Amino acid sequence: MLPERLHADVRTLWDYHDLRHEPRRCDAGIGLGSRDPGVAVHAAELFHAGRFPLVVFTGANAPTTVERFPRGEAVHYREIALELGVPDEVILVEPEARNTGENVEFTRRLLAGREIRSVTLVTRPYQQRRAYATAKRLWPGVDIVCASKAVSFEEHLTGEEDVDRVISMLVGETQRITAYAARGFAIPQHVPDGVERAFGRLAAAGFTQRMLR
């Protein structure tokens, strides 16, 4: 069991990465590959709600996804969307990307022949901020909205996710906001003092498995 003070720190990071963008219609929805099938489910929900007329699923595999999605993240996401009634003709698959930068860059190339002025990035809840910062760096001329299933940290864990793993992911995502901006991979994002302190306490408590070395 986590001490209550660390629960508060987890919620601080969780809330920081949720950008709470105002929903609006875009030219395409882009489901960023991960181990979370909820990304594909939410992309299908947004399509049926009329948020975008075209869906792109992007992602190959990572060590954390190959067992769950052996044929690749984007391929499995497409199958989930088809089962949920998204027409095959509105789905594009980008099966090569192995990180968020490649998700954005390879999808941009895939859509180069289309008039794309706005996109909705559909991600895990705690990936929104980094995905947004990355896309703004790599695709600066496009209006970008982020979307995730609206769930709390506790609700997210009702699936198959391990609590220690998700906390470690939150810590790693927070570190990457600053580190990737410094390396030119993403635009800078403000990190409030409270987020910095929560990050430091969780890292000191041992949730460092997903941190950059």
N, C-alpha and C positions, 0 to 999 in steps of 0.2 A: 504493500500500500504506500502511495506517495504521501508525504506530509502535506498538510493543507496549504502551507506556504508555497510548495512546489506546484500544487494544483493551480493556484492563482497565477504562477509564472507561466504554466502551460497555457492557460486561458489568455494571458496577455499576448503570447506569441501567436496563438491561434487567431485572435482578433486582429492582430497586426497584419497578417497575411491575407485576410479577407478584405478585399478592396471595396466591396459593397457598391459596385458600379450600377448605375441606373440602367435597367434593361431597355434595349431599343433594337429595332430591326437593323440587321447588317446584311452585307452582300454574301457572306459565307460564315459558317460555323466551323471551327477547327478543334477537333478533339485531340488533345495532347496525350500521347501514349504513356501508360504507367501500369502498375499492377492492379489498379482500381477499376473494375468494370463499371462502377457508378459514373465514370466520365462518359462512357458510351450511352448509358441509360439517360443521363441528363441531356446529352446532345440530342438524342431522339425526342425527348420531351420538349426541348426548345424548338426543334424543327416543327413538331406538330402544333406548337403554340404560335407558329408563324414568325419566329424570330429571324430565320434565314432560310433561303430557298436551296442552298447548296451546303453539303456537309463534307468535310475532309477529315479523315482519320490518319494520323501520322505517328509512326513509331515502329522500330524493329524489335529488338530485345535488349534487355540488360540482365545481369546476373540475378536480379530480384524478380524478373518477370518471365523468364524463359520456362519455368516449370508451370506457371499458371497459363501462359499464352505461348505454347510451343511453336505456333506458326507465325508469331509476331503480334505485337500489340495492336497495330492498325488493322490487321486481317481479322483478328478476333472482335475488335470493336465494330467493324463493319457487320459481322455476323449477328452481334447483339442488336445493332440498329435495325437490321432486316427483320429480325424476330419481333421487334417492336413496331413494325409497320412503316419504317422509312423506305421509300421506293429506291430500288437499286440504282436507277438512272440518276439520282441526285447525290450519290455517294462517290467520292473519290478516295483512293487509298494511296498513301505515301508510305512505303514499307521499309525505308532505309535509315531513317533518322535514329540516332543513338543518344542524343541529348537534346535539351530544350533549344539550344541555338540551331541545331540541325533541323529540329521540328519546324522552326520558323523559316529558316532559309530554304529548305527543300520544298516546303509548302508554297512559299512565295514563287519558286521556279515553276511548280506544278500549275499554279494559277496565272502564270505570266500572260497567257493569251486571253485572259478574261478581264473585264473592267471591274476591278475590286478596289473599292474605296473605303470599305469598313469590314471588320471581322470581329466575331465573338470567339475568344479563346475559352474553350471549356476544359477545365482542369480539376485536379484534386483541390479541396478547399485551401490547403496550406501551400499550394504552388502558385496561386494567383499573382502575388506581388512579383515574384521572380520572372514568371512568364511574361507579365506585362512589361517589366523593365527590359527584358531581352528583346521582345518584339518591337518596342519603341526604338531600340538601337538598330535592329536589323531591317526593319520595315517602316521607316519613319514617315512615309507619306500616307499611311493608312490609319484611319480611326480605329482604335482598339478598345474593345470592351471585354472584361473578364467575367466568367460565370462559373459557378459551382453549385452543387446541391446545397441548399441552405440547411446545414446541420451544425450542431455544436460538436465540440471535441468528444464529449461523452456519447453522443448519438453516432458519430463516425465509428466509434469502437464497437458498436453493436454488430458490425459485420465481422469479417475474418481478420481484422487488423490487430496486431499485438501492440499493447500500450507502450512498452519500452521502445519498440521500433518506431512508432509514430512520433513519440517525443524526440527521439534522436533525429528523425527527419525534420521536425520543426526547428531544432537547434541548427542542423545543417543548412536548412533553407535560410535561416536568419543570418548566419555567417556569410552565406553566398551573396546576400543583398549588397553588402559592402565590398566583399572580395571581388566579385565579378564586375562591379562598376569600376574598381581600381584597375582591373585588367582590360577594360574596354569592351567587355562582353555584354554590358547592360548599362542603361542610364542610371545615374545616381538616384537613390531613394532616401528620404529622411528616415532616420532611425531614432525614435524618441528615447529619452533617458530611461524611462521605465522598461522599454523593450530591451535596451542594452543590459540593464541590471537583471532582468528575468533570464536573458540569454546566458549571462555569466554564472548565475546560480545553477541553472540546469546543466551547463557544461561542467561546473565544479562537482555536481552530483553524479557525474559519470555518463551523461547522455551525449557521448562524443563520437559514436560509431559512424555517423554520416558527415562529420566535419572534414573539411579539407585539411590535409597534412602539410 
